[in-house]
Amino acid sequence: MPLHKGPEKADERPLSVNPFYGEADPVSGMTEAPPKHRLPDGPTPPSAAYQLVHDELMLDGNSRLNLATFVTTWMEPQAGVLMAECRDKNMIDKDEYPRTAELERRCVAMLADLWNAPDPSAAVGCSTTGSSEACMLAGMALKRRWSQRVGDRYPGARPNLVMGVNVQVCWEKFCNFWEVEARLIPMEGDRFHLDPQAAAELCDENTIGVVGILGSTFDGSYEPISELCAALDALQERTGLDIPVHVDGASGAMVAPFLDEDLVWDFRLARVASINTSGHKYGLVYPGVGWALWRDKEALPEELVFRVNYLGGDMPTFALNFSRPGAQVVAQYYTLLRLGRAGYRAVQQTTRDVARGLADRVEALGDFRLLTRGDELPVFAFTTAPGVDSYDVFDVSRRLRESGWLVPAYTFPPNREDLSVLRVVCRNGFSEDLADLFVEGLTRLLPELRRQSGPRTRDKSAATGFHH
């Protein structure tokens, strides 16, 4: 007979939670998972709540293998410790957290110096939740300056903003939210971004500014900011129109200063009124932190700056958000302090080297044609080579996803909707070893893709997680 006798009657309640998750006591513990779409009736033990959320997040993609995102996916453990120590600090409460506010001020000063402001001490700027908010603030300043210039001379006039059709979607949002006409310069042939002369021709007395992109998200290329300013200089000589430029340096403003020092794109150009960047992209900080800087106080109308004292002290603020954690700003200061110019140069050069080498190896496979080579942003775009008709870029993206690689496939905007591409973003932490694994995975797929009778991805939007 058995040594141990079982219970008289088995507990027939369904076990939805692994008893090892703790507190699964038959009387007071938790054996059934809490509801997903309404509040549970009572508390959930902390270890069980953690494990439930942790397990569900396992189905997310691996961020280190995400070659679609520009956002930083690796930082040193020390940065993580600092961020954890500051996550409870409200960035906006500068009187209560004066040292956090001081670190933000130092970051602004460092960026003003990095971007060659005529007088770094006169430059003004602020941290944001990312480049989208920074672009909104820059656009607001451009519109307000235009309103001050125009005054009552053009009653009922509608302001417009000139930019390439390749701008990030935040600029479309700005124009929509703030009722500004978006004047978009289409792509033509092998020109995948703004044309300086075409931009100048679209300007008139109601143009609040022109946006130049230092690192297009579509292909990683720099727009010709210096040539753009020269075209607007010539426009002013002919017409008297004085049109400012905003440089959207979401990615490139933290690459070009270290790797392309002879490239003139920043405050050295008198027409550049403001610049933004994403600290959480090539600024090498976890999301989300961005920066917006103006060359001087005249470029940022004082009436847009609010001062409040109900948190204590006199607090000037210019932001769309109010309360937000100070952790990312502290992490940005840590990274600037940790790396310095030489460190940033080494990191960005390594990333560019990986991008260039990987682009060459993809091209050498023979099935693909490169649009860019990773020699500006560490980013390259490629499409299928002429004669490849058994599969398309959406098939490649879908099949790579099966191996964990997230590589976006998408079509270009007007007038190149005929062009569909894949894009690889190389970031710090994407090593030569990972590049080797990527090429091995892509190479392994090609024989099967070549045997297809034609492209098989019917739902193009489902083939990739990237949406511009």
C-alpha positions in Angstrom: 0.0 0.0 0.0 1.2 3.6 -0.5 3.2 5.2 2.2 1.4 8.5 1.7 -2.4 8.9 1.4 -3.7 11.6 -0.8 -6.5 14.1 0.1 -10.0 12.8 0.5 -11.2 15.1 -2.3 -9.0 16.8 -4.9 -9.2 20.6 -5.1 -10.8 21.1 -8.5 -10.3 24.8 -8.8 -8.2 25.7 -11.9 -4.7 26.7 -11.2 -3.9 29.8 -13.4 -0.9 30.9 -11.4 2.2 28.7 -10.8 2.3 28.0 -7.0 6.0 28.7 -7.1 5.1 32.4 -7.7 4.6 32.5 -4.0 1.6 33.0 -1.6 -0.4 30.3 -3.4 -1.8 29.1 -0.1 -5.0 27.0 -0.5 -6.8 29.2 2.0 -5.6 32.8 1.7 -3.2 32.6 -1.3 -3.8 33.2 -4.9 -4.3 30.4 -7.4 -6.3 32.1 -10.1 -4.9 34.9 -12.3 -6.5 38.3 -11.7 -8.7 39.8 -14.4 -7.0 41.6 -17.2 -9.6 44.3 -18.1 -11.0 45.3 -14.7 -9.5 46.0 -11.3 -9.1 42.8 -9.1 -11.3 42.6 -6.1 -8.4 42.6 -3.8 -4.6 43.0 -3.6 -2.2 40.7 -5.5 0.9 39.6 -3.6 3.9 41.5 -4.8 5.9 38.5 -6.0 3.0 37.1 -7.9 2.2 40.5 -9.5 5.8 40.9 -10.5 6.0 37.5 -12.1 2.7 37.8 -14.0 3.8 41.1 -15.6 7.3 39.8 -16.1 6.0 36.7 -17.9 3.8 38.6 -20.2 6.6 40.9 -21.2 8.7 37.9 -22.3 6.7 38.0 -25.5 8.1 41.4 -26.4 10.9 41.5 -29.0 14.5 41.6 -27.8 15.5 45.3 -27.8 19.1 44.5 -28.6 18.0 42.8 -31.9 15.7 45.6 -32.8 17.4 47.2 -35.9 14.4 49.5 -36.5 14.7 51.7 -33.4 17.1 54.6 -33.0 16.6 54.5 -29.3 19.4 53.5 -26.9 19.0 49.9 -25.7 22.1 49.5 -23.6 23.7 51.6 -20.8 26.3 50.9 -18.2 25.1 49.4 -14.9 26.2 52.6 -13.0 23.9 54.7 -15.2 21.0 52.3 -14.3 21.8 52.8 -10.6 21.7 56.6 -10.9 18.4 56.4 -12.8 16.9 54.3 -10.1 18.1 56.7 -7.4 16.4 59.6 -9.3 13.2 58.1 -10.5 11.2 59.7 -7.7 12.4 63.2 -8.4 10.1 65.5 -10.3 12.3 67.3 -12.9 10.1 70.4 -12.9 10.5 71.0 -9.2 13.8 72.8 -9.5 13.5 74.4 -6.0 13.2 71.1 -4.3 15.8 69.3 -6.4 18.3 72.1 -7.1 21.2 69.8 -8.0 19.1 67.9 -10.6 18.2 71.3 -12.1 21.9 72.2 -12.1 22.8 69.1 -14.0 20.2 70.0 -16.6 21.7 73.5 -16.9 25.2 72.0 -17.4 23.9 69.7 -20.1 22.4 72.7 -22.0 25.8 74.5 -21.6 27.7 71.5 -22.9 25.4 71.1 -25.9 25.6 74.8 -26.7 29.4 74.6 -26.7 29.3 71.3 -28.7 27.0 73.0 -31.4 29.2 76.1 -31.6 26.8 78.7 -30.2 28.4 82.1 -30.8 28.2 82.7 -27.0 27.4 79.5 -25.2 26.5 81.4 -22.1 23.8 83.3 -24.0 22.3 80.2 -25.5 19.0 79.0 -23.9 17.6 75.5 -23.8 15.8 72.9 -21.9 15.4 69.1 -21.6 12.3 67.4 -23.0 10.8 64.0 -23.1 12.3 63.5 -26.5 12.8 65.1 -29.9 9.1 65.2 -30.7 8.5 67.5 -27.8 11.6 69.5 -28.6 10.4 69.9 -32.2 7.1 71.1 -31.0 8.8 73.8 -28.8 11.0 74.9 -31.6 8.1 75.1 -34.0 6.1 77.2 -31.4 9.0 79.6 -31.1 9.3 79.9 -34.9 5.6 80.6 -35.2 5.6 83.2 -32.4 8.6 85.0 -34.0 6.8 85.1 -37.3 3.7 86.5 -35.6 5.8 89.2 -34.1 7.4 90.0 -37.4 4.2 90.1 -39.4 2.1 91.9 -36.8 -1.1 93.4 -38.3 0.4 93.6 -41.8 -1.2 90.4 -43.1 -4.5 89.9 -41.2 -5.9 86.4 -41.6 -2.6 85.1 -43.0 -1.9 81.4 -42.5 1.7 80.6 -41.4 3.6 77.9 -43.3 6.6 75.7 -42.5 8.8 74.4 -45.3 10.5 71.0 -45.0 11.3 67.8 -46.9 8.7 65.1 -47.2 11.1 62.8 -45.3 10.6 64.7 -42.0 9.7 62.7 -38.9 6.0 62.5 -38.2 6.3 64.9 -35.2 6.5 67.8 -37.7 3.3 66.8 -39.3 1.8 66.7 -35.9 3.1 70.2 -35.1 1.6 71.6 -38.3 -1.7 69.9 -37.5 -1.9 70.9 -33.8 -0.7 74.5 -34.3 -2.6 75.2 -37.6 0.5 75.7 -39.7 0.5 74.8 -43.4 3.1 72.1 -44.1 4.9 72.8 -47.4 6.6 69.5 -48.3 9.4 69.1 -50.8 8.9 65.7 -52.5 11.7 63.2 -53.2 13.0 63.1 -56.8 15.1 60.3 -58.4 18.0 59.5 -56.1 17.4 62.6 -53.9 15.7 61.3 -50.8 15.6 64.5 -48.8 15.2 68.3 -49.1 16.5 70.3 -52.0 17.8 73.7 -50.8 16.7 75.6 -53.9 13.3 74.0 -53.9 13.0 74.9 -50.2 13.8 78.6 -50.9 11.3 78.7 -53.7 8.5 77.6 -51.4 9.1 80.4 -48.9 7.0 83.6 -48.7 6.2 86.3 -46.2 4.1 83.7 -44.2 6.9 81.2 -43.8 7.8 80.7 -40.2 11.0 78.8 -41.0 12.6 75.9 -42.8 13.4 72.6 -41.1 16.6 70.8 -42.1 17.1 67.2 -41.0 20.6 66.1 -39.8 20.0 62.4 -40.3 16.9 61.3 -42.1 15.0 58.5 -40.5 14.3 57.1 -44.0 17.9 56.4 -45.0 20.3 57.9 -42.5 21.5 60.7 -44.8 22.3 64.3 -43.7 20.4 67.1 -45.4 22.7 69.9 -46.7 22.1 72.4 -44.0 24.9 74.8 -45.1 23.5 74.8 -48.7 20.0 75.4 -47.4 21.2 78.5 -45.4 23.0 79.8 -48.5 19.9 79.4 -50.6 17.9 81.4 -47.9 20.7 84.0 -47.8 20.2 84.5 -51.5 16.5 84.7 -51.1 16.9 87.5 -48.5 19.1 89.4 -50.9 16.5 89.2 -53.6 13.3 89.7 -51.6 14.2 90.9 -48.1 12.6 87.7 -46.6 14.6 86.6 -43.5 13.7 83.0 -43.0 15.1 81.2 -39.9 16.2 77.5 -40.0 15.6 74.9 -37.4 17.9 71.9 -37.5 16.2 68.6 -36.4 19.3 66.8 -35.2 17.4 64.1 -33.4 20.2 61.7 -34.3 22.9 63.5 -36.2 23.4 66.3 -33.7 25.1 63.7 -31.5 27.1 62.1 -34.3 28.3 64.9 -36.6 30.1 67.0 -33.9 32.4 64.0 -33.2 32.8 62.3 -36.6 32.2 65.1 -39.1 33.9 68.1 -37.4 34.4 69.9 -40.7 30.7 69.7 -41.6 29.1 73.1 -41.0 25.5 72.6 -40.0 25.1 74.1 -36.5 25.1 77.6 -34.8 28.1 78.5 -36.9 25.5 79.3 -39.5 23.9 82.6 -38.5 20.5 81.5 -40.0 20.2 78.5 -37.7 18.0 79.7 -34.9 17.4 76.4 -33.0 18.5 72.8 -32.8 17.1 69.7 -31.2 18.4 66.3 -30.4 17.3 63.1 -28.8 19.5 62.3 -25.8 18.0 58.8 -25.9 19.2 58.1 -29.4 22.9 58.8 -30.2 23.1 60.8 -27.0 23.4 57.2 -25.6 20.7 57.5 -22.8 17.7 55.2 -22.2 14.4 56.8 -23.3 13.1 59.3 -22.9 15.1 62.5 -22.9 15.5 65.2 -25.6 17.0 68.7 -25.8 16.0 71.9 -27.5 18.4 74.8 -27.8 18.1 78.3 -29.2 21.2 80.4 -30.2 20.2 83.3 -27.9 17.3 84.7 -26.0 16.0 86.6 -29.0 15.4 83.3 -30.8 13.1 82.1 -28.0 10.3 84.7 -27.3 10.1 85.5 -23.6 6.3 85.3 -23.7 6.5 81.6 -24.2 8.4 81.0 -21.0 6.2 80.6 -17.9 7.1 81.3 -14.3 5.4 79.6 -11.4 6.2 79.6 -7.7 3.7 77.2 -6.2 6.4 74.5 -5.9 8.7 77.0 -4.2 11.1 79.5 -5.7 10.8 81.2 -9.1 10.7 78.6 -11.7 10.9 79.5 -15.4 9.7 76.6 -17.6 9.1 76.1 -21.3 7.8 72.6 -22.0 4.6 70.8 -23.0 4.9 68.4 -20.1 5.1 69.5 -16.5 5.8 66.6 -14.1 8.4 64.1 -15.3 11.2 62.2 -13.7 14.7 63.6 -13.4 16.4 60.2 -14.0 17.0 60.6 -17.7 18.5 64.1 -17.4 20.8 62.7 -14.7 21.7 59.8 -17.0 22.5 62.3 -19.8 24.9 64.3 -17.6 26.5 61.0 -16.4 27.1 60.0 -20.0 28.5 63.4 -21.1 30.8 63.3 -18.0 31.7 59.7 -18.5 32.6 59.8 -22.1 33.7 63.4 -22.9 34.5 64.3 -26.5 37.1 61.5 -27.0 34.7 58.9 -25.6 31.8 59.9 -27.7 34.1 60.0 -30.7 35.2 56.5 -30.1 31.7 55.1 -29.5 30.2 56.8 -32.5 33.2 55.8 -34.8 32.8 52.2 -33.7 29.1 52.3 -34.5 29.7 53.8 -37.9 32.4 51.3 -38.7 30.0 48.5 -37.8 27.3 50.1 -40.1 29.7 50.5 -43.0 31.1 47.0 -42.7 27.6 45.5 -42.4 26.4 47.5 -45.4 29.3 46.2 -47.5 28.6 42.6 -46.5 24.9 42.9 -47.3 25.8 44.4 -50.8 28.2 41.5 -51.4 25.4 39.0 -51.1 24.3 40.1 -54.6 20.6 40.2 -53.9 20.4 43.8 -52.6 21.2 47.3 -53.7 22.3 49.9 -51.2 20.8 53.4 -51.1 23.0 54.6 -48.3 26.1 53.0 -46.7 26.1 54.1 -43.1 28.8 56.8 -43.6 26.7 59.6 -42.2 24.3 58.3 -39.5 25.4 54.7 -38.6 22.3 53.7 -40.6 21.8 52.2 -44.1 18.9 51.5 -46.3 18.8 48.9 -49.1 16.3 47.3 -51.5 16.3 44.3 -53.7 18.7 44.3 -56.6 17.4 44.5 -60.2 16.3 41.1 -61.4 15.2 39.9 -58.0 11.5 39.1 -58.4 10.9 36.0 -56.4 10.7 38.0 -53.1 10.5 41.6 -51.9 11.8 43.6 -48.9 8.6 42.8 -47.0 9.3 39.0 -47.3 12.8 39.6 -46.0 11.6 41.6 -43.0 9.0 39.0 -42.2 11.4 36.1 -42.4 14.1 37.9 -40.3 11.5 38.5 -37.6 11.1 34.7 -37.3 14.7 34.7 -36.1 14.3 37.6 -33.7 15.7 40.3 -35.9 13.4 43.4 -36.2 14.3 45.1 -39.5 11.7 47.5 -40.9 10.5 47.4 -44.5 8.5 50.4 -45.8 7.8 52.4 -48.9 9.2 55.9 -49.5 7.0 59.0 -49.6 6.1 61.2 -52.7 7.4 61.1 -55.4 9.2 57.7 -54.7 6.3 55.6 -53.5 7.6 53.0 -56.0 10.6 52.4 -53.8 10.4 49.9 -50.9 13.4 49.4 -48.7 14.8 47.8 -45.6 16.7 49.9 -43.1 19.3 48.9 -40.5 20.0 51.2 -37.5 23.3 50.4 -35.8 23.6 51.6 -32.2 26.0 51.4 -29.4 25.9 47.8 -28.2 25.3 46.4 -31.7 28.7 44.8 -32.0 30.7 43.1 -34.8 29.6 39.8 -33.3 26.0 40.7 -33.6 26.6 42.0 -37.1 28.1 38.6 -38.0 25.0 36.8 -36.6 22.8 39.1 -38.6 24.6 38.4 -41.9 24.6 34.7 -41.1 20.8 34.8 -40.6 20.1 36.8 -43.7 22.4 34.5 -45.8 20.6 31.4 -44.5 17.2 32.8 -45.7 18.2 33.7 -49.2 18.1 30.2 -50.8 14.6 29.7 -49.7 13.5 33.2 -50.7 15.1 32.7 -54.1 13.0 29.6 -54.7 9.7 31.4 -54.2 7.5 32.0 -57.2 7.0 35.6 -56.2 6.5 37.9 -53.2 4.3 36.3 -50.5 3.7 39.0 -47.9 0.2 40.2 -48.6 -0.3 42.4 -45.6 2.7 44.7 -45.9 1.9 46.5 -42.7 2.2 43.3 -40.7 5.6 42.5 -42.2 7.4 45.1 -40.1 7.0 46.8 -36.7 8.2 50.1 -38.1 5.8 52.9 -38.9 7.3 56.2 -39.9 
